[in-house]
């Protein structure tokens, strides 16, 4: 049997100005991507997101699809505040410690 690293994906729903926009993202992406993103370079963030965001329903201001998130040109069309919110949501999802006690 050949082992494969699992790929964990979570669906996120934006709110506020971006209510209705949804995206799915890897929540166990390689640490090397996190290391690159930690540098704060916007170009690196855009490039990194092409490997983290797996799907979205994003459209432009005319209602036209932005296409696939794996394409860097499509990723670069996202507004700055939207990509910041996405990064916050992903960071929260990967840094939240699950409740081990069974209590909610």
Backbone as numpy.savetxt, mean C-alpha at the origin, in Angstrom:
# Nx Ny Nz CAx CAy CAz Cx Cy Cz
8.66 -31.48 -1.01 7.82 -30.31 -1.01 8.71 -29.06 -1.01
8.35 -28.11 -1.84 9.07 -26.85 -1.92 8.35 -25.80 -1.09
9.09 -25.16 -0.22 8.52 -24.09 0.59 8.46 -22.80 -0.21
7.44 -22.02 0.03 7.33 -20.69 -0.56 6.99 -19.71 0.55
7.62 -18.56 0.50 7.30 -17.51 1.46 5.86 -17.08 1.23
5.04 -17.04 2.28 3.65 -16.61 2.09 3.59 -15.12 1.74
2.61 -14.77 0.97 2.34 -13.37 0.63 1.02 -13.01 1.31
1.10 -12.09 2.28 -0.08 -11.66 3.01 -0.56 -10.33 2.43
-1.85 -10.28 2.11 -2.43 -9.09 1.50 -3.65 -8.66 2.32
-3.77 -7.36 2.54 -4.92 -6.80 3.27 -5.58 -5.74 2.40
-6.90 -5.67 2.48 -7.66 -4.65 1.76 -7.86 -3.45 2.67
-7.67 -2.27 2.12 -7.81 -1.01 2.86 -8.86 -0.14 2.17
-9.61 0.60 2.97 -10.60 1.54 2.44 -10.24 2.93 2.95
-10.06 3.84 2.02 -9.74 5.22 2.38 -11.02 5.94 2.79
-10.86 7.07 3.50 -12.02 7.85 3.91 -11.77 9.32 3.63
-12.63 10.17 4.14 -12.48 11.61 3.93 -12.62 11.96 2.46
-11.72 12.79 1.96 -11.75 13.20 0.56 -11.66 12.02 -0.40
-11.09 10.90 0.07 -10.86 9.74 -0.79 -11.81 8.58 -0.47
-12.94 8.89 0.16 -13.94 7.86 0.48 -14.36 7.15 -0.81
-14.42 5.83 -0.76 -14.77 5.03 -1.93 -13.56 4.45 -2.63
-12.40 5.04 -2.40 -11.17 4.50 -2.98 -10.68 3.36 -2.09
-10.32 2.24 -2.71 -9.85 1.07 -1.99 -8.57 0.58 -2.64
-7.73 -0.05 -1.81 -6.52 -0.67 -2.34 -6.18 -1.89 -1.50
-5.46 -2.79 -2.08 -4.94 -3.96 -1.38 -3.43 -3.86 -1.38
-2.83 -4.26 -0.26 -1.39 -4.14 -0.13 -0.80 -5.33 0.63
0.42 -5.67 0.25 1.16 -6.69 1.00 1.44 -6.17 2.39
1.23 -7.03 3.38 1.55 -6.64 4.75 2.77 -7.40 5.28
3.37 -8.21 4.43 4.61 -8.88 4.81 5.66 -8.74 3.71
5.78 -7.51 3.21 6.76 -7.26 2.16 8.17 -7.37 2.72
9.16 -7.60 1.86 10.54 -7.79 2.32 11.08 -6.59 3.09
11.87 -6.87 4.09 12.46 -5.83 4.94 13.32 -4.86 4.12
13.87 -5.34 3.03 14.68 -4.48 2.16 13.86 -3.32 1.59
12.59 -3.57 1.30 11.72 -2.50 0.81 11.49 -1.50 1.93
11.23 -1.98 3.15 11.03 -1.08 4.28 12.26 -0.23 4.53
13.43 -0.84 4.40 14.68 -0.11 4.62 14.83 1.01 3.61
14.53 0.73 2.35 14.63 1.76 1.31 13.64 2.89 1.57
12.41 2.53 1.96 11.37 3.53 2.19 11.71 4.42 3.38
12.43 3.91 4.35 12.76 4.66 5.56 13.64 5.87 5.27
14.29 5.88 4.13 15.15 6.99 3.76 14.39 8.27 3.46
13.08 8.16 3.18 12.26 9.35 2.95 12.28 9.89 1.53
12.96 9.22 0.61 13.02 9.67 -0.77 11.69 9.35 -1.46
11.03 10.36 -2.02 9.72 10.17 -2.65 9.81 9.21 -3.83
10.85 9.31 -4.62 11.02 8.39 -5.76 11.12 6.94 -5.30
11.81 6.71 -4.20 11.94 5.36 -3.65 10.59 4.88 -3.13
9.83 5.78 -2.50 8.51 5.43 -2.01 7.60 5.00 -3.16
7.59 5.77 -4.23 6.77 5.43 -5.39 7.18 4.08 -5.96
8.46 3.88 -6.14 8.98 2.61 -6.67 8.64 1.45 -5.74
8.79 1.66 -4.44 8.49 0.61 -3.46 7.02 0.24 -3.47
6.16 1.23 -3.60 4.72 0.96 -3.61 4.30 0.09 -4.80
5.06 0.11 -5.89 4.70 -0.75 -7.02 4.84 -2.22 -6.66
5.63 -2.53 -5.65 5.79 -3.90 -5.19 4.96 -4.24 -3.97
4.33 -3.23 -3.37 3.52 -3.44 -2.17 2.03 -3.40 -2.49
1.60 -2.44 -3.29 0.17 -2.30 -3.63 -0.14 -3.34 -4.70
-1.10 -4.20 -4.41 -1.42 -5.30 -5.33 -2.64 -5.03 -6.20
-3.53 -4.15 -5.74 -4.75 -3.84 -6.50 -5.31 -2.51 -5.99
-6.10 -1.86 -6.82 -6.79 -0.64 -6.41 -7.92 -0.34 -7.37
-8.78 0.56 -6.96 -9.87 1.02 -7.83 -9.67 2.50 -8.18
-8.45 2.96 -8.23 -8.13 4.37 -8.38 -8.43 4.90 -9.78
-8.99 6.11 -9.79 -9.27 6.82 -11.03 -8.72 8.24 -10.91
-8.56 8.89 -12.06 -8.06 10.27 -12.04 -9.22 11.24 -11.88
-8.92 12.53 -11.99 -9.94 13.57 -11.79 -11.04 13.54 -12.85
-10.83 12.82 -13.95 -11.86 12.66 -14.99 -12.64 11.36 -14.85
-12.26 10.56 -13.86 -12.93 9.28 -13.66 -12.33 8.15 -14.47
-11.19 8.40 -15.10 -10.52 7.37 -15.89 -9.59 6.54 -14.99
-9.59 5.23 -15.19 -8.77 4.33 -14.39 -7.29 4.72 -14.46
-6.62 4.61 -13.31 -5.18 4.85 -13.29 -4.39 3.64 -13.78
-5.07 2.53 -14.04 -4.38 1.33 -14.51 -3.85 0.52 -13.35
-2.92 -0.34 -13.62 -2.37 -1.26 -12.62 -1.38 -0.57 -11.69
-1.43 -0.88 -10.38 -0.50 -0.24 -9.44 0.95 -0.69 -9.59
1.19 -1.78 -10.29 2.58 -2.24 -10.46 3.36 -1.38 -11.45
2.67 -0.49 -12.15 3.29 0.40 -13.12 3.69 1.71 -12.43
4.97 2.03 -12.45 5.48 3.22 -11.77 4.82 4.50 -12.26
4.56 4.61 -13.56 3.90 5.81 -14.09 2.51 5.98 -13.49
1.77 4.87 -13.33 0.45 4.93 -12.71 0.56 5.33 -11.24
1.52 4.75 -10.56 1.72 5.05 -9.14 2.06 6.52 -8.94
2.80 7.10 -9.87 3.22 8.50 -9.72 2.09 9.49 -9.93
0.91 9.02 -10.31 -0.26 9.90 -10.51 -1.08 10.10 -9.24
-0.72 9.40 -8.17 -1.46 9.50 -6.92 -1.11 10.81 -6.22
-2.11 11.55 -5.71 -1.82 12.77 -4.96 -0.97 12.48 -3.71
-0.14 13.44 -3.35 0.78 13.28 -2.23 0.05 12.93 -0.94
-1.04 13.64 -0.64 -1.74 13.36 0.62 -2.37 11.97 0.62
-2.75 11.49 -0.54 -3.34 10.15 -0.64 -2.28 9.08 -0.40
-1.11 9.23 -1.01 -0.06 8.23 -0.83 0.45 8.25 0.62
0.46 9.43 1.24 0.84 9.51 2.66 -0.16 8.75 3.53
-1.45 8.91 3.24 -2.48 8.19 4.00 -2.33 6.69 3.79
-2.07 6.27 2.56 -1.87 4.85 2.28 -0.69 4.31 3.08
0.41 5.06 3.10 1.60 4.63 3.84 1.28 4.52 5.33
0.52 5.46 5.87 0.13 5.41 7.28 -0.70 4.16 7.57
-1.66 3.87 6.70 -2.54 2.72 6.90 -1.75 1.41 6.86
-0.84 1.30 5.90 -0.02 0.08 5.79 0.88 -0.05 7.01
1.51 1.06 7.41 2.40 1.04 8.57 1.64 0.61 9.82
0.45 1.14 10.01 -0.36 0.75 11.17 -0.68 -0.74 11.12
-1.02 -1.25 9.95 -1.38 -2.66 9.82 -0.21 -3.59 10.12
1.00 -3.18 9.74 2.14 -4.08 9.95 2.80 -3.91 11.30
2.45 -2.84 12.04 3.07 -2.63 13.33 2.12 -2.89 14.50
0.85 -3.14 14.23 -0.11 -3.42 15.28 0.10 -4.85 15.78
0.26 -4.96 17.08 0.45 -6.28 17.69 -0.91 -6.93 17.89
-1.09 -8.13 17.36 -2.39 -8.81 17.54 -2.68 -9.08 19.01
-3.94 -9.05 19.37 -4.38 -9.34 20.72 -4.30 -10.85 20.92
-3.37 -11.30 21.75 -3.15 -12.72 21.98 -4.08 -13.32 23.04
-4.74 -12.46 23.84 -5.53 -12.96 24.94 -6.92 -13.43 24.52
-7.33 -13.07 23.33 -8.68 -13.42 22.87 -9.70 -12.36 23.25
-9.27 -11.34 24.02 -10.16 -10.25 24.37 -10.18 -9.22 23.26
-11.29 -8.53 23.15 -11.39 -7.49 22.12 -11.36 -6.12 22.72
